[in-house]
């Protein structure tokens, strides 16, 4: 998957999209990022969310999961996956317990905030997010962070 800068034809606003392996926009992500552009969120915010959702959909693809049917346990596995270095995410190397986490807690929290907003948008606009929306509530990423313990050092 690839994050790509785009300019909206009707408004000339800068935005971002996520292209799948077939070089086509990933539809659920595209709808959400277009919404963020329509409500005039900062292009930097949209770019960050595009990268966050690309990571999430890469994780889902690697496990054969549908974004509408994930469970809370899958979100926990996503957080653990984020903490791995890139080669380990692809299963190419094993990671020793002494290796530092690949991303900080604040980065994980931002990515979970992006997921929370994505699922809330999908829920409100008929995207059929399945069981995940039931776990979001109004707490969003804060709730997820409390539900997913940090690894032991």
C-alpha positions in Angstrom: 0.0 0.0 0.0 1.1 3.5 -0.7 0.0 7.0 0.6 -0.4 9.4 -2.3 -0.9 13.2 -2.3 -3.9 14.3 -4.4 -5.5 17.6 -5.4 -9.3 17.6 -5.3 -10.6 18.5 -8.8 -13.6 20.5 -7.8 -12.0 22.5 -5.0 -8.3 22.3 -5.8 -7.7 21.4 -2.1 -4.7 19.2 -1.2 -5.6 15.8 0.2 -4.2 12.3 0.5 -5.3 8.9 -0.4 -4.1 5.3 0.2 -3.6 3.1 -2.9 -3.8 -0.6 -2.6 -1.6 -3.2 -4.3 -3.7 -2.8 -7.4 -2.9 1.0 -7.5 -6.5 1.9 -6.8 -7.7 3.9 -3.8 -8.7 1.7 -0.8 -12.4 2.7 -0.8 -13.2 2.9 2.9 -10.1 4.9 3.6 -10.8 7.1 0.5 -14.3 7.9 1.7 -13.0 8.9 5.2 -10.1 11.0 3.9 -12.4 12.8 1.4 -14.7 13.6 4.3 -11.8 15.1 6.2 -10.9 17.2 3.1 -14.5 18.3 2.7 -14.7 19.6 6.3 -11.3 21.4 5.7 -9.1 19.5 8.1 -5.4 20.3 7.7 -3.6 18.5 4.9 -1.0 17.5 7.5 -3.7 15.9 9.6 -5.1 14.1 6.6 -1.6 12.9 5.6 -1.0 11.5 9.1 -4.4 9.7 9.2 -3.7 8.3 5.7 -0.4 6.8 7.0 -2.1 5.5 10.1 -4.9 3.9 8.1 -2.4 2.5 5.6 -0.6 0.8 8.5 -3.9 -0.6 9.8 -5.1 -2.0 6.5 -1.6 -3.4 5.8 -1.9 -5.2 9.2 -5.4 -6.5 8.3 -4.4 -7.6 4.8 -1.5 -9.6 6.3 -3.8 -11.5 8.6 -6.7 -11.9 6.1 -9.1 -9.7 8.2 -12.0 -7.6 7.0 -12.0 -4.1 8.5 -15.7 -4.5 9.3 -15.3 -7.6 11.3 -12.3 -7.1 13.6 -12.5 -7.8 17.3 -11.0 -6.0 20.2 -8.3 -8.7 20.3 -7.3 -7.8 16.7 -6.8 -4.2 17.7 -4.5 -5.4 20.5 -2.5 -7.4 18.0 -2.3 -4.4 15.8 -0.8 -2.4 18.6 1.8 -5.2 19.2 2.5 -5.2 15.5 3.1 -1.5 15.4 5.7 -1.9 18.1 7.7 -4.2 15.9 10.5 -3.0 13.5 9.4 -3.2 9.8 11.3 -6.5 9.0 9.6 -8.2 12.0 6.2 -6.9 10.8 6.7 -8.8 7.6 7.8 -11.9 9.5 11.4 -11.8 8.1 13.1 -11.6 11.5 12.5 -12.5 15.1 12.6 -9.7 17.7 14.4 -10.2 21.0 12.7 -8.9 24.1 15.5 -6.4 24.6 14.8 -4.6 21.3 13.3 -1.2 21.8 9.8 -0.6 20.5 9.5 0.7 17.0 7.0 3.4 17.8 6.3 5.5 20.9 3.2 5.3 23.1 2.1 8.7 21.7 2.4 7.4 18.1 0.3 4.3 19.0 -2.3 6.6 20.6 -2.4 8.8 17.5 -2.9 5.8 15.3 -5.7 4.5 17.6 -7.3 7.9 17.5 -7.3 7.8 13.7 -8.9 4.3 13.9 -11.5 5.5 16.3 -12.5 8.5 14.1 -12.4 6.3 11.0 -14.8 3.7 12.6 -17.1 6.4 14.0 -17.3 8.0 10.5 -18.0 4.6 8.9 -20.7 3.8 11.5 -22.5 7.1 11.0 -22.3 6.9 7.2 -23.4 3.3 6.6 -20.0 1.8 6.3 -21.0 -1.3 8.3 -18.0 -1.4 10.7 -19.3 -4.5 12.5 -18.4 -5.0 16.2 -15.6 -2.5 16.4 -18.0 0.5 16.6 -19.5 -1.2 19.7 -16.1 -0.9 21.4 -15.5 2.7 20.5 -18.0 4.6 22.6 -17.2 8.2 23.3 -13.8 7.2 24.8 -12.2 6.5 21.4 -8.5 5.8 21.6 -8.3 6.5 25.3 -10.6 3.5 26.0 -8.5 1.4 23.6 -5.3 2.4 25.3 -6.6 1.6 28.7 -7.9 -1.8 27.4 -4.5 -2.7 25.8 -1.7 -3.1 28.3 1.8 -1.9 27.4 4.4 -4.7 27.1 6.5 -5.5 30.1 10.0 -4.1 30.0 
